[in-house]
């Protein structure tokens, strides 16, 4: 079977729609560099589209009916949106699930140090990265510092043209003979990913004068003390950029944004629709804001209660009878690394949204494996909506593999399949996607919610 390049099928109207979706997506990438930033944008867009806070409705005992739209937030880092369908949530939901965390460098709780009259911030890398890709790269600091009195200070340094930027230094080539003999995983060590932040000493200071000047600047601009790093969540991320999009964080915000847009623009909902955007996927979906928490299950229970349909059995049946697209990116074929792929079962840029029947590694270890009946249903929905789609595996059988949140939702007994946007240079500081695939993912997710 051969899939054609989606661009070949677009008329003028389709190209205008593609550019509309791509423009919104680029804005989302530019403003949403962390989970907290993404969650704020999602909530703002949801409220503008008529969604109400589920917590407020629960506190007031406000009942829900068909057509109502609600959202729930978990610790400002995960969001679930629901649109009540004509059939009611007890009959099962159509769920789009994606994650909004991305690989990055996290600032440690005791990060500031000085050596050689240079000030640095110590980091701990988050998610699967090639550490050598993060040196000599312009970085911005995004995050939130919560002071002891509970005051939260949002920080963004490095995005405005007048802002300083930061970087991790590298060893000059003239002295790098021993470094270049190391294996790729060890060229740069995790403990050496220190961010250079200053060189100007504070006059009058005799010890660690450069670090002292950094603290002075933080105090003047943000009223932050060194001890406030203890209760801070600061992330170092790269800054932003035809037919393709080059940006940080497209895994998995390409799927998160298209899922959100589909949810906000879906109409004539028969089965209750849900858009689930969670945190911590890159480190195993753990913690209160990850998919392994009970946030989603609790939110569904609250929705059932306000619909007058809650019972423990009704909750179990609703989850069992749901259908889900686990929206996560897939690896795109790259000629430069052709040996890593099996071309007949690889995803290609601009050939549409990708469906992965299974993920996992080698003998499908750690995989969710969708059944044939569900794949037939998905094919019918996609074809009826004129969606360009392709099927793929994540690289050669014995080479690697990966996982998503799919297996966690499958534990409820619901139908789940992985689907998403093909990406070049996945998990690198800069990733590449095709506008056509972003557009087709949006079309696919909207068709799924309206099925």
Beta strands, then each sheet from edge to edge (+ up, - down):
strand 1: 52-53
strand 2: 69-74
strand 3: 78-83
strand 4: 93-99
strand 5: 104-115
strand 6: 118-126
strand 7: 139-146
strand 8: 152-157
strand 9: 167-168
strand 10: 195-198
strand 11: 232-238
strand 12: 244-247
strand 13: 272-278
strand 14: 323-327
strand 15: 330-331
strand 16: 353-356
strand 17: 360-361
strand 18: 389-391
strand 19: 401-402
strand 20: 415-420
strand 21: 422-423
strand 22: 431-434
sheet 1: 1+ 2+ 3- 13+ 4+ 14+ 20+ 16- 18-
sheet 2: 8+ 7- 11+ 5- 6+ 10- 9+
sheet 3: 12+ 22-
sheet 4: 15+ 21+
sheet 5: 17+ 19-
end
